């Protein structure tokens, strides 16, 4: 049968004080098996498994703030070894105790590689660099990149992130060059659908200052040789509950058109300068094909290098390991929440049964989602908990793939599929006063009238505004309108939300299908509290 290709996933946790003072350090690995529904354990350095509660599906629940042990040795260096916690300036917020702690992913300790952590293979150049968040967005950033290997003996294991305060990468820099590896930290991952040896490197930097622009590069080092990506900036979020002006972009459904996705994403970022991009699923046609993921990151790397991407899975991701391996997302990687200033964004998985990783279209997005006691109810409870605690976040958003309200003329995408979600989640949106719900799946733009209790509401603050934004590159559908539709158009597009204190401005922007140039504004909505 020949030799199976291999994909290595490396996890590095970097905990630093702002101005790059080291507070503590650690490392974790993330790896998932395509059909492993049994879950796994985080394994300590001595090989023992800590007492971590697991849900019935094998996932590890989120750890409440303050409950995570900080048992991490000081093995990182800033111009030399650090024997203990560094002095932290008075204006530095306390470290998020969950930052740098890998949580919710299956760790395959028995597959831990034996290679040292400082190897550069024959193709060590970082590729497909992109950003996301695992922890507090005001004080952290997560990084993912890939390296290629021609064989098992040429893998690149060295995993380094440098973060500095200036573009020249000379001021206040943290260089992490002594990465620990071991059971539960580094793990070999085999992807039978991958056509090339590949190493995925993952890292999280913690203890940064809010509302601050840093510069970073990722790569590796061995034998006095450094191989790094081109430096790029990123900016941390404002403190939770504050009200500075910011914009985020929502879009979805490129599905096999990475060139159009690249143009759409590049135009949206250049035009809106968003703090982050929420992507509503269906990046690719088949989530089990690594070649499709590679094409996305090959085309979109430049756009993704400085703007965090917050993905939710669609039906074409197929709940495959390929989706989970490409991104760093919080919690169990199926649903999570992001607090940004005075807004909170909840990302859900409506293609997940809660029974583990599913690899086929029918199982991943079939009837299992609507059964009582399933992931539907689990995610409803998660929303209630998040929104209930968001006392300083009046602007509330939800992102998931399949639309609850959609008037597509493509009947294969309507019917009971959407009705099941409506009965499961619409009451949750109503009682938590969600401002907007963003969906994909139906390839066009549509905004509903405000809806509450399945009826039109008086104004945009009296109901939920449902937006279908599925025009990032996939083949478009025809549209139709009813009394529940405020605006609709079959077009390549993105949507943008700008928040400044008590005001919100929403816009849907149409782009040229071939060039990505802005054609004009499809729709706008202004809300004032």
MIVOVO-734065 format. One record per residue (C-alpha): x, y, z; residue in one letter; residue number from 1. Coordinates in nm, 2 decimals, decimal comma. Each point is the difference from the previous one (the first is absolute). Example, Ala and Ser with C-alpha at 12.3 -4.5 7.8 and 13.67 -1.06 7.14 Angstrom:
MIVOVO-734065
1,23 -0,45 0,78 A 1
0,14 0,34 -0,07 S 2
END
This chain:
MIVOVO-734065
0,00 0,00 0,00 X 1
0,30 0,23 0,02 X 2
0,10 0,25 0,27 X 3
-0,27 0,22 0,14 X 4
0,07 0,37 -0,02 X 5
0,03 0,17 0,34 X 6
-0,11 0,33 0,14 X 7
0,16 0,11 0,32 X 8
-0,18 0,25 0,23 X 9
0,22 0,19 0,25 X 10
-0,15 0,22 0,27 X 11
0,20 0,26 0,19 X 12
-0,14 0,22 0,27 X 13
0,20 0,32 0,06 X 14
-0,09 0,21 0,31 X 15
0,16 0,34 0,00 X 16
-0,04 0,33 0,18 X 17
-0,07 0,29 -0,24 X 18
0,32 0,16 -0,10 X 19
0,08 -0,36 -0,03 X 20
0,08 -0,08 0,36 X 21
-0,03 -0,37 0,07 X 22
-0,26 -0,10 0,26 X 23
0,00 -0,38 -0,05 X 24
0,00 -0,24 -0,29 X 25
-0,13 -0,33 -0,12 X 26
-0,09 -0,19 -0,31 X 27
-0,28 -0,22 -0,12 X 28
-0,08 -0,19 -0,32 X 29
-0,33 -0,04 -0,17 X 30
-0,08 -0,31 -0,21 X 31
-0,32 -0,16 -0,11 X 32
-0,08 -0,33 -0,16 X 33
-0,26 0,01 -0,28 X 34
-0,24 -0,25 0,14 X 35
0,10 -0,01 0,37 X 36
-0,31 0,07 0,20 X 37
0,15 -0,12 0,33 X 38
0,19 0,31 0,09 X 39
0,34 0,01 0,17 X 40
0,19 0,13 0,29 X 41
0,26 0,27 0,06 X 42
0,32 -0,17 0,12 X 43
0,25 0,15 0,24 X 44
0,38 0,00 -0,05 X 45
0,03 -0,32 0,22 X 46
-0,25 -0,18 -0,22 X 47
-0,28 0,02 0,26 X 48
-0,35 0,13 -0,09 X 49
-0,13 0,28 0,22 X 50
-0,35 -0,02 0,14 X 51
-0,18 0,19 -0,27 X 52
-0,37 -0,04 -0,04 X 53
-0,12 -0,12 -0,34 X 54
-0,34 0,01 -0,15 X 55
-0,16 -0,31 -0,13 X 56
0,12 0,08 -0,35 X 57
0,36 0,02 0,11 X 58
0,04 0,37 -0,01 X 59
0,14 0,21 0,28 X 60
-0,23 0,27 0,12 X 61
0,12 0,36 0,03 X 62
0,18 0,07 0,32 X 63
-0,15 0,30 0,19 X 64
0,24 0,29 0,05 X 65
0,22 -0,05 0,30 X 66
-0,04 -0,38 0,02 X 67
0,29 -0,10 -0,23 X 68
0,33 -0,09 0,18 X 69
0,30 0,20 -0,11 X 70
0,25 -0,29 0,03 X 71
0,24 0,11 -0,28 X 72
0,38 0,00 0,03 X 73
0,20 0,30 -0,10 X 74
0,18 -0,13 -0,31 X 75
-0,05 0,29 -0,24 X 76
0,26 0,26 -0,04 X 77
0,03 0,37 -0,07 X 78
0,37 0,06 -0,05 X 79
0,07 -0,28 0,24 X 80
-0,18 -0,24 0,23 X 81
-0,26 0,12 0,24 X 82
0,00 -0,16 0,34 X 83
-0,35 0,11 0,11 X 84
-0,27 0,25 -0,08 X 85
0,13 0,33 -0,13 X 86
-0,10 0,33 0,14 X 87
-0,31 0,13 -0,17 X 88
-0,08 0,37 -0,05 X 89
-0,28 0,14 0,20 X 90
-0,22 0,06 -0,30 X 91
0,01 -0,36 -0,11 X 92
-0,33 -0,19 0,06 X 93
0,03 -0,33 0,19 X 94
0,06 -0,31 -0,21 X 95
-0,30 -0,19 -0,12 X 96
0,04 -0,33 0,18 X 97
-0,14 -0,19 -0,30 X 98
0,24 0,15 -0,25 X 99
0,26 -0,24 -0,11 X 100
-0,19 -0,30 0,12 X 101
-0,11 -0,22 -0,29 X 102
-0,36 -0,10 0,07 X 103
-0,27 -0,20 -0,17 X 104
0,22 -0,18 -0,25 X 105
0,09 -0,37 -0,02 X 106
0,36 -0,06 0,09 X 107
0,16 -0,31 -0,14 X 108
0,29 -0,05 0,25 X 109
0,09 -0,34 -0,15 X 110
0,08 0,17 -0,32 X 111
0,24 0,25 0,15 X 112
0,31 0,03 -0,22 X 113
0,34 -0,07 0,14 X 114
0,19 0,26 -0,22 X 115
0,16 0,29 0,18 X 116
-0,18 0,33 -0,01 X 117
0,26 0,19 -0,20 X 118
0,00 -0,16 -0,34 X 119
-0,03 0,19 -0,33 X 120
-0,10 -0,24 -0,28 X 121
0,08 0,05 -0,37 X 122
-0,30 0,23 -0,05 X 123
-0,03 0,20 0,33 X 124
-0,14 0,33 -0,15 X 125
-0,32 0,09 0,19 X 126
-0,31 -0,02 -0,22 X 127
-0,37 0,08 0,04 X 128
0,04 0,22 0,31 X 129
-0,32 0,11 0,15 X 130
-0,13 0,14 0,33 X 131
-0,29 -0,07 0,24 X 132
-0,08 0,02 0,36 X 133
-0,02 -0,27 0,27 X 134
-0,01 0,21 0,31 X 135
-0,07 0,36 0,10 X 136
0,04 0,20 -0,33 X 137
0,12 0,31 0,19 X 138
0,31 -0,18 0,14 X 139
0,08 -0,28 -0,24 X 140
0,04 -0,12 -0,36 X 141
0,01 -0,35 -0,15 X 142
0,20 -0,09 -0,31 X 143
-0,01 -0,29 -0,24 X 144
0,24 -0,08 -0,29 X 145
0,13 -0,30 -0,20 X 146
0,33 -0,13 -0,12 X 147
0,05 -0,27 -0,27 X 148
0,21 -0,31 0,03 X 149
0,12 -0,23 -0,27 X 150
0,02 -0,30 0,22 X 151
-0,03 -0,12 0,36 X 152
0,36 0,08 0,06 X 153
-0,02 0,36 -0,12 X 154
-0,27 0,14 0,22 X 155
0,03 0,35 0,15 X 156
-0,07 -0,02 0,38 X 157
0,14 0,33 0,10 X 158
-0,30 0,23 0,09 X 159
0,08 0,36 0,09 X 160
-0,20 0,32 0,02 X 161
0,17 0,34 0,04 X 162
-0,22 0,29 0,11 X 163
0,14 0,36 0,01 X 164
-0,12 0,35 0,06 X 165
0,14 0,13 -0,33 X 166
-0,01 -0,09 -0,37 X 167
0,38 -0,04 -0,01 X 168
-0,03 -0,28 0,26 X 169
0,26 0,16 0,23 X 170
-0,19 0,15 0,30 X 171
-0,16 -0,18 0,29 X 172
0,03 -0,34 -0,17 X 173
-0,09 -0,34 0,12 X 174
0,18 -0,29 -0,18 X 175
-0,10 -0,34 0,11 X 176
0,27 -0,25 -0,10 X 177
-0,01 -0,28 0,26 X 178
-0,33 -0,17 -0,07 X 179
-0,08 -0,30 0,22 X 180
-0,13 -0,31 -0,17 X 181
-0,14 -0,32 0,14 X 182
-0,32 -0,21 0,05 X 183
-0,30 0,22 -0,05 X 184
0,21 0,29 -0,13 X 185
0,14 -0,11 -0,34 X 186
-0,19 -0,27 -0,19 X 187
0,02 -0,16 -0,34 X 188
-0,32 0,01 -0,20 X 189
-0,07 -0,21 -0,30 X 190
-0,24 0,13 -0,26 X 191
-0,07 -0,27 -0,26 X 192
-0,15 0,26 -0,23 X 193
0,30 0,22 0,00 X 194
0,23 -0,03 -0,30 X 195
0,31 0,14 0,16 X 196
0,20 -0,01 0,33 X 197
-0,11 0,31 0,20 X 198
0,06 0,14 0,34 X 199
-0,26 0,23 0,15 X 200
0,15 0,24 0,27 X 201
-0,22 0,17 0,25 X 202
0,08 0,25 0,27 X 203
-0,17 0,24 0,24 X 204
0,15 0,32 0,14 X 205
-0,14 0,12 0,33 X 206
0,03 0,30 0,23 X 207
-0,01 0,27 -0,27 X 208
-0,13 0,35 0,05 X 209
-0,36 0,08 -0,11 X 210
-0,05 0,23 -0,31 X 211
0,37 -0,03 -0,10 X 212
0,16 -0,07 -0,33 X 213
0,28 -0,26 0,00 X 214
0,21 -0,15 -0,27 X 215
0,08 -0,37 -0,03 X 216
0,17 -0,26 -0,21 X 217
-0,02 -0,38 0,02 X 218
0,24 -0,27 -0,10 X 219
0,28 -0,21 0,13 X 220
0,37 -0,01 0,09 X 221
0,27 -0,27 0,00 X 222
0,38 0,00 0,00 X 223
0,02 0,37 -0,02 X 224
-0,24 0,02 -0,29 X 225
-0,32 0,19 0,02 X 226
-0,30 -0,03 -0,24 X 227
-0,28 0,24 0,07 X 228
-0,30 0,15 -0,17 X 229
-0,01 0,37 -0,10 X 230
-0,09 0,21 0,31 X 231
-0,37 0,11 0,01 X 232
-0,20 0,20 0,25 X 233
-0,30 -0,09 0,21 X 234
-0,20 0,20 0,25 X 235
-0,15 -0,13 0,33 X 236
-0,36 0,08 0,09 X 237
-0,12 0,27 0,23 X 238
-0,08 -0,10 0,36 X 239
-0,34 -0,17 0,04 X 240
-0,28 0,24 0,07 X 241
0,17 0,31 -0,15 X 242
-0,15 0,18 -0,30 X 243
0,26 0,10 -0,26 X 244
-0,10 0,00 -0,36 X 245
0,07 -0,33 -0,19 X 246
-0,12 -0,19 -0,30 X 247
-0,03 -0,37 -0,07 X 248
-0,08 -0,18 -0,33 X 249
-0,23 -0,30 -0,05 X 250
0,00 -0,21 -0,31 X 251
-0,02 -0,36 -0,11 X 252
-0,02 -0,27 -0,27 X 253
0,30 0,02 -0,24 X 254
-0,03 -0,38 -0,05 X 255
0,26 -0,10 -0,26 X 256
0,07 0,35 -0,12 X 257
0,31 0,11 0,20 X 258
0,09 0,26 -0,26 X 259
-0,33 0,18 0,05 X 260
0,02 -0,04 0,37 X 261
0,35 0,16 0,00 X 262
-0,13 0,30 -0,19 X 263
-0,31 0,04 0,21 X 264
0,20 -0,03 0,32 X 265
0,27 0,24 -0,12 X 266
-0,25 0,26 -0,10 X 267
-0,20 -0,03 0,33 X 268
0,32 0,04 0,21 X 269
0,14 0,28 -0,21 X 270
-0,33 0,19 0,00 X 271
-0,13 -0,06 0,35 X 272
0,32 -0,06 0,21 X 273
-0,19 -0,25 0,21 X 274
0,11 -0,11 0,35 X 275
-0,09 -0,36 -0,11 X 276
-0,18 -0,19 -0,27 X 277
-0,27 -0,25 0,09 X 278
-0,04 -0,27 -0,27 X 279
-0,33 -0,19 -0,01 X 280
0,12 -0,33 -0,14 X 281
0,06 -0,17 -0,33 X 282
0,35 0,12 -0,06 X 283
0,05 -0,30 -0,23 X 284
-0,20 -0,26 -0,20 X 285
0,13 -0,30 0,20 X 286
0,15 0,04 0,34 X 287
0,17 -0,34 -0,01 X 288
0,23 0,12 -0,29 X 289
0,31 0,17 0,13 X 290
0,08 0,13 -0,34 X 291
-0,31 0,22 0,01 X 292
0,10 0,14 0,34 X 293
0,35 0,07 -0,14 X 294
-0,15 0,18 -0,30 X 295
-0,20 0,23 0,24 X 296
0,30 0,09 0,21 X 297
0,23 0,03 -0,31 X 298
-0,24 0,26 -0,15 X 299
-0,10 0,18 0,32 X 300
0,32 0,00 0,21 X 301
0,07 0,37 -0,05 X 302
-0,35 0,10 0,10 X 303
0,01 -0,23 0,31 X 304
0,34 0,10 0,13 X 305
-0,12 0,29 0,21 X 306
-0,37 -0,05 0,05 X 307
-0,13 -0,28 0,22 X 308
-0,24 -0,24 -0,17 X 309
-0,28 -0,15 0,21 X 310
-0,15 -0,30 -0,19 X 311
-0,31 -0,21 0,05 X 312
-0,03 -0,33 -0,18 X 313
-0,25 -0,04 -0,28 X 314
-0,14 -0,32 -0,15 X 315
0,29 -0,01 -0,26 X 316
0,26 -0,01 0,28 X 317
-0,16 -0,33 0,08 X 318
0,10 0,01 0,36 X 319
0,33 -0,14 -0,12 X 320
0,33 0,01 0,18 X 321
0,12 0,23 -0,28 X 322
-0,22 0,29 0,12 X 323
0,11 -0,03 0,37 X 324
0,37 -0,04 -0,10 X 325
0,01 0,33 -0,20 X 326
-0,12 0,24 0,27 X 327
0,05 0,07 0,37 X 328
-0,34 0,08 0,16 X 329
-0,11 0,00 0,37 X 330
-0,18 -0,27 0,20 X 331
-0,07 -0,33 -0,17 X 332
0,05 0,16 -0,35 X 333
-0,37 -0,05 -0,09 X 334
-0,14 0,31 0,17 X 335
0,15 0,29 0,18 X 336
-0,05 0,37 0,09 X 337
0,22 0,31 -0,05 X 338
-0,05 0,32 0,21 X 339
0,14 0,31 -0,18 X 340
-0,06 0,33 0,17 X 341
-0,37 0,04 0,05 X 342
-0,10 -0,28 -0,23 X 343
-0,01 -0,38 0,03 X 344
0,00 -0,24 -0,30 X 345
-0,11 -0,36 0,05 X 346
0,11 -0,25 -0,27 X 347
-0,21 -0,32 -0,02 X 348
0,03 -0,33 -0,19 X 349
-0,33 -0,11 -0,15 X 350
0,16 -0,29 -0,18 X 351
0,12 -0,18 0,31 X 352
-0,20 -0,27 0,18 X 353
0,20 0,01 0,32 X 354
0,09 -0,37 -0,05 X 355
0,36 0,07 -0,11 X 356
0,17 0,07 -0,33 X 357
-0,21 -0,09 -0,30 X 358
0,15 -0,06 -0,34 X 359
-0,29 -0,02 -0,24 X 360
-0,25 0,25 -0,13 X 361
-0,31 -0,18 0,11 X 362
0,12 -0,07 0,36 X 363
0,17 0,33 0,06 X 364
-0,31 0,21 -0,10 X 365
-0,28 -0,24 0,03 X 366
-0,29 -0,06 0,24 X 367
0,23 -0,06 0,30 X 368
0,02 0,37 0,05 X 369
-0,37 0,03 0,08 X 370
-0,04 -0,28 0,26 X 371
-0,08 0,10 0,36 X 372
0,31 0,01 0,22 X 373
0,23 0,04 -0,29 X 374
0,25 0,27 -0,08 X 375
-0,29 0,22 -0,08 X 376
-0,10 0,03 0,37 X 377
0,37 0,01 0,11 X 378
0,06 0,30 -0,22 X 379
-0,33 0,17 0,11 X 380
0,12 -0,03 0,36 X 381
0,34 0,14 -0,10 X 382
-0,17 0,30 -0,15 X 383
-0,21 0,07 0,30 X 384
0,31 -0,02 0,22 X 385
0,21 0,23 -0,22 X 386
-0,27 0,26 -0,06 X 387
-0,11 -0,01 0,37 X 388
0,35 0,09 0,10 X 389
0,04 0,27 -0,27 X 390
-0,13 0,29 0,21 X 391
0,24 0,25 -0,16 X 392
-0,07 -0,12 -0,36 X 393
-0,33 0,13 -0,13 X 394
0,10 -0,08 -0,36 X 395
-0,05 -0,38 -0,04 X 396
0,06 -0,20 -0,31 X 397
-0,03 -0,37 -0,10 X 398
0,17 -0,17 -0,29 X 399
-0,09 -0,35 -0,13 X 400
-0,02 -0,15 -0,35 X 401
-0,35 -0,10 -0,09 X 402
-0,25 0,29 0,00 X 403
-0,32 -0,01 0,20 X 404
-0,17 0,25 -0,22 X 405
0,08 -0,02 -0,37 X 406
-0,21 0,05 -0,31 X 407
0,22 -0,17 -0,25 X 408
-0,16 -0,14 -0,31 X 409
0,23 -0,30 0,03 X 410
-0,24 -0,23 0,18 X 411
0,26 -0,25 0,09 X 412
0,14 0,25 0,25 X 413
-0,33 0,08 0,17 X 414
-0,28 -0,20 0,17 X 415
0,03 -0,19 0,33 X 416
0,38 0,04 0,02 X 417
-0,05 0,36 0,08 X 418
-0,32 -0,05 0,20 X 419
0,17 -0,23 0,24 X 420
0,26 0,27 0,08 X 421
-0,27 0,26 0,04 X 422
-0,18 -0,20 0,27 X 423
0,33 -0,08 0,17 X 424
0,18 0,34 0,00 X 425
-0,23 0,28 -0,09 X 426
-0,16 0,02 0,35 X 427
0,36 0,01 0,14 X 428
0,08 0,30 -0,22 X 429
-0,32 0,17 0,10 X 430
0,03 -0,03 0,37 X 431
0,37 0,11 -0,01 X 432
-0,08 0,31 -0,21 X 433
0,24 -0,10 -0,28 X 434
0,06 0,29 -0,24 X 435
0,10 -0,19 -0,31 X 436
0,03 -0,36 -0,11 X 437
0,24 -0,06 -0,30 X 438
-0,04 -0,32 -0,21 X 439
0,13 -0,14 -0,33 X 440
-0,10 -0,31 -0,20 X 441
-0,23 0,18 -0,24 X 442
0,22 0,17 -0,25 X 443
-0,13 0,36 0,00 X 444
-0,06 0,30 0,22 X 445
-0,31 0,04 0,21 X 446
-0,10 0,20 0,31 X 447
-0,33 -0,07 0,17 X 448
-0,23 0,25 0,16 X 449
0,04 -0,01 0,38 X 450
-0,16 -0,33 0,12 X 451
-0,11 -0,10 0,35 X 452
-0,22 -0,30 0,07 X 453
0,00 -0,09 -0,37 X 454
-0,17 0,33 -0,08 X 455
0,11 0,34 -0,13 X 456
0,10 0,23 0,29 X 457
-0,04 0,37 0,01 X 458
0,36 0,11 -0,02 X 459
0,36 -0,14 -0,02 X 460
0,03 0,00 0,38 X 461
-0,33 -0,18 0,05 X 462
0,10 -0,31 -0,19 X 463
0,29 -0,19 -0,15 X 464
0,14 0,11 -0,33 X 465
0,08 -0,32 -0,20 X 466
0,27 0,04 -0,27 X 467
0,09 -0,25 -0,27 X 468
0,35 0,09 -0,12 X 469
0,12 -0,28 -0,23 X 470
0,16 0,18 -0,29 X 471
0,37 -0,05 0,06 X 472
0,05 -0,18 -0,33 X 473
-0,23 -0,30 -0,04 X 474
-0,24 -0,03 -0,28 X 475
-0,29 0,23 0,06 X 476
-0,37 -0,08 0,04 X 477
-0,30 0,19 -0,12 X 478
-0,19 0,20 0,26 X 479
-0,36 0,07 0,07 X 480
-0,17 0,23 0,25 X 481
-0,28 -0,01 0,25 X 482
-0,14 0,23 0,27 X 483
0,26 -0,14 0,24 X 484
0,29 0,11 -0,22 X 485
0,14 0,36 0,04 X 486
0,27 -0,03 -0,27 X 487
0,14 -0,27 -0,23 X 488
0,24 -0,04 -0,30 X 489
0,18 -0,28 -0,18 X 490
0,35 0,14 0,01 X 491
0,36 -0,06 0,10 X 492
0,02 0,21 0,32 X 493
0,10 0,04 0,36 X 494
-0,17 0,17 0,30 X 495
0,15 0,23 0,25 X 496
-0,11 0,11 0,35 X 497
0,14 0,32 0,15 X 498
-0,07 0,06 0,37 X 499
0,08 0,32 0,19 X 500
-0,15 0,01 0,35 X 501
-0,38 0,00 -0,03 X 502
-0,01 0,01 -0,38 X 503
0,03 -0,27 -0,27 X 504
0,04 0,03 -0,37 X 505
-0,05 -0,30 -0,22 X 506
0,08 -0,02 -0,37 X 507
-0,01 -0,27 -0,27 X 508
0,25 0,08 -0,28 X 509
-0,01 -0,15 -0,35 X 510
0,32 -0,09 -0,18 X 511
0,10 -0,08 -0,36 X 512
0,00 -0,38 -0,04 X 513
0,32 0,01 -0,20 X 514
0,21 0,28 0,15 X 515
-0,13 0,03 0,35 X 516
-0,05 0,38 -0,05 X 517
-0,28 0,17 0,19 X 518
-0,31 0,05 -0,21 X 519
-0,21 0,17 0,26 X 520
-0,20 -0,04 0,31 X 521
-0,29 -0,25 -0,01 X 522
-0,16 0,08 0,34 X 523
0,06 0,20 0,32 X 524
-0,16 0,00 0,35 X 525
0,07 0,25 0,28 X 526
-0,09 -0,08 0,36 X 527
0,03 0,23 0,30 X 528
-0,06 -0,11 0,36 X 529
END
